[in-house]
Amino acid sequence: MHVLNFPVPYTEELVYSTVARAGVRQGLTSPKQLLDDVFDSRSIIATIDLPNHLGALTRWLPSESTPETLIYGHTLFPLYAPFVTEARRLRCIKWLKSGVEGSVHLTLGVAASRIKNPRFLRYCPSCLATQRERYGEYFWLREWQVAGVEACLEHGVLIDTRIARPLIERHRFIAASPGYCPLVRQRMGSEVANWITAQVRQLLTLPAQASPSFSQWTDYYRNLARRNGYCRGKVQIDHIAIREEVLRVWPNRWLTRNCLMPFSSGVYESDWLKSIFRKHRK
């Protein structure tokens, strides 16, 4: 494959999507042949969220494209980077550049997360219609595949494809296309769904930067509780009052669907909500 034939990633496009479009552009029907051409290896796993071997991919891209620009602009890494130690952040960047299958997901806590990945690849029909008009082709956007994101901020609820996650064909990069992504009508997103999408967009657009320390996160949440009147005395956090406020603001169905329903009083030790306001160790 010649470097001039390889597609340049669109803004907010997943690396997974760019490689899939490369296969379409080359007219390749064999997943193994695409891997051979792009990565010089037939053992690469087609990873949607946190792909590795990005160093090998940059040889087909313009000089301003580096592994770091791919990691922060075209993977879901920015969602996790601020919440791990600086040493872990740098270690994961090294693995994403080269390739240690599965290690990044374990190190970032993705594999053990209570919030599970969507069951299928998802898309926004209205965004795809705009892509077709503007670029003449479809591509997968990052935010569509984020756990907990349910709606496009501009157009409404995301639609499931029939492409299951994890991918049944582990080495196949599947391009967004009319066959997988019919332009059906969408419902409006809920207020909560739109708010989550807006927050995710802020995280995804963060530049590469050093991660806060655990002690900084501890101070942040303690100050947050103090500023909002959820402290007893100077240091004791009022966890029950915080739980009641969360349940007042967030719909029970949304919390349950995303495995985020806080425990009732008396069952706190493994409660994520209480853990956030305690001393951070992980």
Helices and strands as residue ranges (DSSP letters): G 3-5, H 15-26, H 31-39, H 54-57, G 58-60, H 67-74, H 77-80, G 81-83, H 86-97, H 103-107, E 120-123, H 125-135, G 143-145, E 151-152, E 156-157, E 159-164, H 191-204, H 214-227, E 231-232, E 236-237, H 239-249, H 252-257, H 272-276
